[in-house]
Amino acid sequence: MEKQLNLKFVHNRKNNLSKAGKALVQLRIHYLGQKKTEYKSTGIYIKPNQWDNIKQEVNSKCPGQERYLHNQLLEKIKADFNSLELQANYKNEKITPDKLKAGVKSSGLTVASFYQEWIETKKTFKPNTLKNQELFVILAV
């Protein structure tokens, strides 16, 4: 089968900033051949000057570890959707919004679960650093 999805991250789609001056990064899912487009939240809020629209990632103006974590999450989200598309192609099935939604729910991907899993892999952190990272997870979500 052919490519069925066109995936692109968009920042501040609704041109609406929070009081902190941040806006949501969303995944735009365009179903090729179906004239249907959906937007899924990534749970990532950043300032407009921290987004690189060409590279589709958080840029170097985002402070410290936050940039790395956000970009890792964006890569994981895109990889999960690409994986669902590959599975549908392997089964010779057409991907629909309902099938995609069911596949995402079964993967259990959330912002909090991603960050928590990342922290678990970094057992080499010093105790205070680990506490700060866990606090970041709580505040980020």
Backbone as a ProteinNet text record, in pm:
[ID]
protein_1_A
[PRIMARY]
MEKQLNLKFVHNRKNNLSKAGKALVQLRIHYLGQKKTEYKSTGIYIKPNQWDNIKQEVNSKCPGQERYLHNQLLEKIKADFNSLELQANYKNEKITPDKLKAGVKSSGLTVASFYQEWIETKKTFKPNTLKNQELFVILAV
[TERTIARY]
83.2	0	87	23.9	92.4	89.5	159.4	157.8	14.8	-31.6	-170.1	-182.2	-74.2	-78	30	-3.1	95.3	99.3	213.3	227.4	314.3	267.8	344.1	311.2	414.5	392	364.3	266.9	234.3	234.8	285.4	290.6	195.6	119.4	28.9	-69	-131.7	-225	-340.1	-384.8	-499.9	-459.7	-329.5	-277.8	-325.4	-307.3	-354.9	-245.5	-187	-82.9	-141.5	-81.1	-122	-68.2	-103.4	-53.4	99	156.3	302.3	368.2	287.6	341.5	373.8	313	340.6	218.1	244.1	137	165	61.4	65.8	130.4	207.2	256.3	161.5	106.9	13.7	66.2	19.6	51.1	-66.4	-36.8	-140.7	-135.6	-248.2	-257.4	-350.9	-296.5	-377.2	-389	-511.2	-537.5	-539.9	-435.7	-424.7	-536.1	-599.1	-707.2	-841.3	-846.8	-973.1	-1019.1	-934.1	-964.3	-1003.8	-932.6	-960.4	-831.5	-840.1	-725.8	-767.3	-680.8	-703.8	-581.9	-603.2	-493.6	-493.9	-376.7	-361	-263.6	-297.1	-210.8	-88.4	26	147.4	166.7	93.8	109.7	228.3	291.9	409.6	368.9	400.6	375.3	509.6	532.9	657.4	627.4	725.6	712.9	735.5	675.3	688.9	833.6	922.6	1061.4	1140.3	1079.1	1145.7	1110.7	1032.5	989.2	1055.9	1111.6	1168.6	1070.3	998.3	893.4	948.8	1067.7	1126.5	1172.6	1243.4	1293.4	1187.3	1074.7	966.8	1014.9	1087	1139.5	1156.3	1176.8	1206	1350.6	1373.8	1508.1	1592.7	1711.5	1808.8	1773	1668.6	1626.6	1547.6	1513.5	1445	1551.3	1530.3	1635.9	1668.8	1798.7	1855.9	1793.8	1767.4	1716.9	1578.4	1503.6	1367.2	1363.9	1455.8	1461.8	1481.5	1578.1	1607.4	1485.7	1422.2	1306.2	1189.6	1162.7	1053.2	1078.1	1200.2	1229.9	1225.9	1268.1	1258.5	1111.9	1026.7	884.8	823.6	857.5	805.6	847.8	972.1	1019.2	942.4	918.3	845.5	701.6	637.5	499.2	493	581.9	581.9	613.4	708.2	743	625.3	550.7	433.9	328.2	302.8	204.2	253.8	382.4	438.5	429.2	449.8	439.6	296.8	199.4	59.2	26.8	82.7	61.2	125.7	246.9	314.9	238.2	184	105.5	-17.2	-84.2	-202.1	-162	-50.2	-3.1	32.9	95.3	132.5	9	-97	-222.4	-307.9	-256.3	-327.2	-462	-461.9	-583	-571	-685.3	-687.5	-697.9	-617	-617.2	-732.4	-807.6	-917.6	-893	-959.4	-941.8	-973.8	-1076	-1112.9	-1005	-949.8	-843.1	-718.2	-688.6	-571.7	-591	-709.9	-740.5	-727.8	-778.4	-770.2	-624.3	-544.2	-403.5	-325	-355.8	-287.4	-324.3	-452.2	-495.5	-428.1	-411.1	-349.4	-199.5	-137.5	5.7	31.2	-68.9	-55.9	39.4	65.7	160.1	98	160.6	123	250.8	238	354.6	417.7	334.8	385.3	454.1	393.3	453.4	586.3	595.5	721	831.7	804.1	905.5	942.5	843.3	871.4	959.4	930.1	1010.9	1153.8	1167.6	1300.1	1380.1	1315.2	1382.4	1425.4	1341.2	1374	1499.7	1523	1642	1768.7	1753.1	1867.6	1897.6	1916.9	1944.5	2079.6	2159.4	2290.1	2281.6	2161	2144.3	2179.6	2235	2254.3	2115.3	2098.2	1965.2	1894.8	1966.4	1902.1	1859.5	1940.5	1906.1	1782.3	1775.9	1660.4	1533.6	1542.5	1427.2	1383.3	1480.1	1447.7	1381.1	1430	1370.2	1228.1	1206	1071.6	978.1	1029.2	949.3	915.2	1011.5	985.9	872.3	869.3	762.8	627.7	621.5	495.6	451.3	545.8	512.3	482.1	547.3	529.2	392.6	336.9	208.2	99.7
-119.7	0	125.3	233.9	362.3	429.4	541.5	623.8	672.9	658.8	695.3	820.3	855.7	969.4	1070.7	1197.3	1303.5	1364.7	1354.2	1400.1	1525.1	1623.8	1747.4	1807.8	1856.8	1925.7	2072.9	2127.3	2269.3	2331.6	2453	2525.8	2644.5	2661.6	2776	2784.3	2673.7	2664.9	2762.9	2786.2	2874.6	3018.6	3048.2	3182.4	3232	3146.4	3176.8	3140.2	3241.9	3218.4	3217.2	3137.9	3135.8	3260.9	3278	3391.4	3387.9	3267.4	3251.4	3275.7	3306.6	3332.6	3207.1	3094.1	2966.3	2919.7	2833.2	2775.5	2627.2	2556	2411.4	2370.6	2261.2	2195.6	2078.5	2072.7	1966.4	1889.1	1766.1	1684.5	1694.9	1742.8	1747.9	1617.3	1548.8	1421.6	1442.2	1433.1	1445.1	1306.6	1260.8	1129.4	1146.2	1096.8	1112.9	1036	1101.4	1039	1045.5	1096.4	1102	1245.4	1343	1484	1508.8	1445.5	1459.7	1497.7	1595.3	1638.5	1644.5	1591.9	1595.6	1655.3	1704.4	1756.4	1684.3	1638.1	1570.2	1649.2	1666.6	1738.9	1655.9	1722.3	1655.7	1678.2	1775.9	1810.7	1902.8	1948.5	2034.5	2179.8	2264.8	2408.1	2480.5	2560.1	2636.7	2776.8	2865	3001.4	3000.4	3096.2	3098.2	3102	3171.9	3180.2	3051.3	2953.5	2826.5	2717.4	2750.6	2651.6	2676.7	2570	2575.8	2507.9	2588.1	2535.4	2453.8	2486.9	2413.8	2275.5	2268.9	2140.4	2062.2	2126.7	2062.2	2015.4	2103	2066.3	2190.3	2166.1	2271.7	2314.5	2445.9	2493.9	2520.9	2572.7	2591.4	2704.1	2779.9	2886.4	2831.1	2704.3	2637.6	2594.2	2623.6	2600.5	2453.1	2427.6	2302.7	2172.6	2089.4	1953.1	1953.2	2059.1	2067.3	2049	2111.8	2099.9	1954.4	1890	1750.2	1660.9	1678	1594.4	1618.3	1744.6	1775.4	1713.9	1728.6	1673.7	1521.5	1458.5	1312.8	1268	1340.9	1307.6	1325.9	1434	1456.7	1343.8	1301.9	1190.1	1062.2	1036.2	915	918.2	1032.9	1045.6	1016.3	1079.5	1059.7	913.8	854.4	714.1	621.2	650.2	567.6	574.2	694.7	707	640.7	655	587	435.6	386.8	244	193.6	270.8	232.6	229.4	324.5	326.6	204.6	169.9	52.3	-76.6	-86.3	-205	-217.6	-104.9	-107	-146.3	-92	-127	-274.9	-328.5	-469.2	-559.4	-517.7	-594.1	-560.5	-470.7	-424.6	-361.4	-283	-214.8	-65.6	-3.6	142	200	299.9	361	460.3	453.8	547.3	617.6	731.2	798.7	708.8	626.1	536.8	431.8	373.6	274.1	338.1	459.6	529.7	561.9	606.2	640.2	516.7	403.6	279.3	235.6	252.9	215.4	302.2	431.7	523.3	492.3	464.4	431.4	304.6	206.3	80.3	96.5	200.3	221.2	284.7	354	411.6	529.4	597.8	709.5	834.9	885.7	1014.7	1091.9	1221.2	1303.6	1257.2	1238.2	1197.5	1061.1	966.1	833	836.8	920.2	931.9	985.2	1097.6	1157.7	1065.3	998.1	907	790.9	738	629.3	677.5	800.2	855.4	868.7	917.1	933	796.5	696.1	561.3	506.6	546.3	496.4	569.4	679	761.6	742.5	621.7	591.2	646.5	694.4	748.9	892.8	949.4	1084.2	1085.1	1195.4	1214.6	1234.4	1203.2	1211.4	1346.2	1457.6	1588.2	1614.1	1570.2	1585.9	1504	1382.1	1296.1	1360.1	1419	1487.6	1603.7	1681.1	1793.9	1746.8	1637.5	1584.5	1536.1	1469.9	1423.5	1542.3	1647.7	1767.8	1829.6	1828.6	1880.6	1804.1	1672.1	1589.9	1633.2	1653.8	1693.5	1830	1923.7	2058.5	2063.7	1979.8	1980.4	1928.6	1843	1782.4	1856.8
0	0	0	-30.2	-34.3	102.2	107.8	228.2	250.8	375.2	405.8	491.9	560.7	652.4	618	636.5	630.3	769.8	838.4	976.2	981.6	1057.5	1072.6	1208.5	1277.9	1404.5	1376.7	1447.5	1436.1	1574.9	1582.3	1709.3	1701.9	1807.9	1821	1703.9	1673.3	1560.3	1573.2	1694.6	1717.3	1749.5	1738	1768.7	1904.7	2003.9	2137.8	2238.2	2301.6	2401.1	2541.1	2630.6	2771	2840.3	2966	3042.5	3053.4	3048.1	3054.7	2918.6	2816.1	2683.2	2604.8	2642.2	2575.7	2497.2	2398.9	2318.4	2296.2	2260.7	2244.2	2111.6	2115.7	1994.2	1969	1847	1811.9	1691.2	1678.9	1562.3	1465.8	1344.3	1241.2	1163.9	1158.8	1087.8	969.5	850.1	729.1	667	653.1	593.5	442.2	375.3	230.3	159.8	64	-11.2	59	180.2	253.8	281.1	247.7	271.9	416.4	507.1	650.1	720.5	810.6	890	1035.6	1122.3	1266.7	1334.2	1455.3	1536.5	1670.1	1711.6	1839.9	1925.9	2051.1	2143.5	2177.7	2188.3	2234.1	2383.4	2438.5	2578.9	2603.5	2496.4	2508	2483.5	2580.9	2568.2	2570	2467.2	2458	2406	2422.6	2371.1	2220	2148.1	2001.5	1952.3	2023.2	1976.6	2003.1	2068.3	2097.3	1995.5	1893.5	1795.3	1661.1	1600.7	1466.8	1372	1295.3	1208.8	1092.8	1045.9	934	978.8	1091.5	1141.8	1219.1	1251.2	1327.3	1464.2	1533.8	1666	1752.9	1881	1976.1	1952.6	1943.1	1909.8	2034.1	2012	2120	2216.3	2188.5	2280	2398.3	2392.5	2503.9	2604.5	2732.3	2831.4	2858.2	2870	2919.3	2873.6	2971	2951.1	2885.7	2905	2853.4	2701.5	2630.6	2484.3	2443.3	2505.1	2472.5	2497.4	2612.4	2646.5	2551.2	2520.6	2428.3	2290.7	2239.8	2107.4	2106.6	2215.3	2224.8	2222	2293	2294.1	2155.4	2087.3	1952.1	1858.1	1867.4	1784.5	1814.7	1943.2	1983.5	1932.9	1943.4	1895.6	1745.9	1670.4	1525.2	1490.6	1562.2	1537.4	1567.2	1672.6	1706.2	1596.3	1543.5	1436.4	1308.4	1278.9	1161.2	1176.5	1297.6	1324	1301.6	1346.4	1324.7	1175.5	1100.9	956.4	890.4	933	877.9	907	1028.5	1063.6	973.9	949.6	862.8	720.4	672.5	537.5	528.5	632.7	635.3	626.3	693.5	692	569.7	484.3	365.6	401.5	508.4	555.2	531	514	502.4	643.1	670.1	803.1	810.8	918.9	942.2	1075.3	1097.1	1225.9	1345.6	1333.8	1444.8	1470.5	1364.6	1380.7	1440.7	1397.7	1449.7	1597.4	1632.2	1771.9	1860.8	1812.9	1890.1	1906.5	1802.5	1809.5	1905.4	1908.7	1999.6	2143.8	2169.4	2305.7	2355.2	2267.1	2309.9	2334.9	2273	2295.8	2431.5	2489.9	2623.2	2631.9	2521.5	2520.6	2580.2	2684.5	2741.6	2769.9	2785.2	2815.6	2946.8	3047.9	3179.3	3173	3101.5	3094.8	3020.4	2917.4	2843.8	2934.4	3002.4	3088.1	3204.3	3261.6	3372.3	3326.2	3208.8	3152.5	3127.1	3078.4	3051.6	3181.2	3286.8	3416.4	3469.4	3451.9	3500.1	3432.8	3307.7	3238.2	3281.6	3352.8	3394.4	3542.9	3584.5	3725.9	3771.6	3676.7	3712.5	3764.8	3763.2	3818	3966	4011.9	4155.1	4216.7	4346.5	4409.6	4390.2	4406.5	4390.6	4246.4	4151.2	4010.2	3978	4030.2	4008.3	4063.9	4183.8	4241.9	4153.4	4102.1	4014.7	3885.9	3828.5	3706.1	3731	3844.6	3877.8	3900.4	3962.5	3982.3	3847	3754.2	3620.2	3553.7	3570.5	3511.8	3568.6	3696.6	3759.7	3707.3	3698.6	3651.9	3503.7	3424.1	3279.3	3239.6	3321	3288.1	3353.5
[MASK]
+++++++++++++++++++++++++++++++++++++++++++++++++++++++++++++++++++++++++++++++++++++++++++++++++++++++++++++++++++++++++++++++++++++++++++++

